[in-house]
Amino acid sequence: MSSTSMEPHPVYKPQDASNAYVPHRTYQDVGLQNDPYPSYPSYEDYTSYPPVSTVAAIQLLFQRPLGAILTFLSKVGFFLIGGVALFVVGGIFVTAICSLTSLCTISFAPFASMDKDTMMRAFMTPEKLATAAAIVQDAIGKYQRLQKTKND
């Protein structure tokens, strides 16, 4: 029979209690007064309110209804803006599809009897033509004067 010998293990001596490392003793004190169990406020602490000045009371009185009104108006505004944006994008999409393909034609009832020539004649009056001719003649005169000063 062979005997097996065990390796010697070190013997640990108990440390001095004052030098022992205890994790919670190294934490910063946050007002627990070394109480391991935090105390929670009782129900009575919530029932008493501090005194409120008249200005603060008026602000509290109007704060919630005003906030509710502003919230409602912002929701209505966003809804209307979204509806208008959807209408515009849809109109652009339909107009593009109808003008680029032969799937549909867009006709507006008030302009159905008018063609392009009739509409252009409606916008051309003798006064507008005279004004346009005067602007063109003035521009030609300025260009000719500019060319004479360059050549001289």
C-alpha positions in Angstrom: 0.0 0.0 0.0 1.3 3.3 -0.9 0.4 6.3 0.9 -0.4 9.5 -0.9 0.7 12.6 0.6 -1.3 15.7 0.4 0.3 19.0 -0.4 0.3 21.5 2.5 -2.2 24.3 2.2 -1.5 27.7 3.6 -3.4 28.6 6.7 -5.3 31.9 6.7 -5.5 33.8 9.8 -8.5 35.9 10.5 -8.0 39.6 9.8 -8.5 42.4 12.2 -12.2 43.5 12.0 -11.3 47.2 11.8 -9.2 46.7 8.7 -11.6 44.3 6.9 -12.8 45.5 3.5 -16.5 46.0 3.4 -17.8 47.3 0.1 -20.8 49.4 1.4 -18.5 51.3 3.8 -16.6 52.8 0.9 -19.7 54.2 -0.8 -20.4 57.8 -0.5 -23.0 58.7 2.1 -26.2 59.8 0.4 -28.2 60.7 3.4 -29.0 57.2 4.7 -27.3 57.9 8.0 -25.7 54.5 7.9 -29.1 52.9 7.8 -28.9 49.6 5.8 -32.6 49.9 4.9 -33.7 53.1 3.3 -36.8 54.7 4.7 -39.5 55.6 2.3 -41.8 58.6 2.8 -45.1 57.8 4.4 -48.5 58.6 2.9 -48.9 61.7 5.1 -45.9 63.3 3.5 -47.8 63.4 0.2 -51.1 64.9 1.6 -49.7 68.1 2.8 -48.8 70.7 0.2 -46.6 73.8 0.8 -48.3 77.1 0.8 -48.8 78.5 -2.7 -48.8 82.2 -3.7 -51.6 83.8 -5.7 -49.5 84.1 -8.8 -48.4 80.5 -8.6 -52.1 79.5 -8.0 -53.2 81.4 -11.1 -50.4 79.8 -13.1 -51.5 76.3 -11.9 -55.1 77.1 -12.7 -54.4 78.1 -16.3 -51.5 75.8 -17.0 -53.4 72.6 -17.7 -56.3 74.0 -19.8 -53.9 76.2 -21.9 -51.6 73.1 -22.4 -54.6 71.1 -23.5 -55.8 73.7 -25.9 -52.3 74.1 -27.4 -52.0 70.3 -27.7 -55.4 70.1 -29.5 -54.6 73.0 -31.8 -51.2 71.5 -32.7 -52.8 68.2 -33.5 -55.5 69.8 -35.7 -52.8 71.9 -37.4 -50.6 68.9 -38.2 -53.6 67.0 -39.5 -54.6 69.9 -41.8 -51.0 70.4 -43.0 -50.7 66.7 -43.7 -54.0 66.7 -45.6 -53.0 69.6 -47.7 -49.6 68.0 -48.4 -51.2 64.7 -49.4 -53.6 66.6 -51.7 -50.8 68.5 -53.4 -48.6 65.4 -53.8 -51.5 63.4 -55.1 -52.4 66.2 -57.6 -48.8 66.4 -58.8 -48.7 62.6 -59.2 -52.0 62.4 -61.1 -51.1 65.4 -63.4 -47.8 63.7 -64.2 -49.3 60.4 -65.0 -52.1 62.0 -67.1 -49.7 64.3 -69.0 -47.0 61.7 -69.6 -49.2 58.8 -70.6 -52.4 58.3 -72.6 -54.2 56.7 -69.6 -56.3 59.8 -68.9 -56.8 63.4 -70.0 -57.2 66.3 -67.7 -59.8 68.9 -68.7 -61.1 71.8 -66.7 -64.8 72.7 -67.4 -64.3 76.5 -67.5 -61.5 76.2 -70.1 -63.1 73.4 -72.2 -64.4 75.8 -74.8 -61.1 77.7 -75.1 -58.1 76.6 -77.0 -54.6 78.1 -76.7 -55.1 80.7 -79.4 -58.3 82.0 -77.7 -56.7 82.2 -74.3 -53.6 84.1 -75.7 -55.9 86.6 -77.5 -57.7 87.2 -74.2 -54.4 88.3 -72.6 -53.2 90.5 -75.5 -54.7 93.9 -75.3 -53.6 97.0 -77.4 -52.2 98.6 -74.2 -50.2 95.6 -73.2 -48.8 95.2 -76.8 -47.8 98.9 -76.9 -46.1 98.6 -73.5 -44.2 95.5 -74.6 -43.1 97.2 -77.9 -41.9 100.2 -76.0 -39.8 98.0 -73.6 -38.3 96.2 -76.6 -37.5 99.4 -78.5 -35.9 100.9 -75.3 -33.7 97.7 -74.9 -32.6 97.9 -78.5 -31.7 101.6 -78.2 -29.6 100.9 -75.0 -27.8 98.0 -76.7 -26.9 100.2 -79.7 -25.6 102.9 -77.5 -23.5 100.4 -75.6 -22.0 99.1 -78.8 -21.2 102.6 -80.0 -19.3 103.4 -76.8 -17.4 100.1 -77.0 -16.3 100.8 -80.6 -15.2 104.3 -80.0 
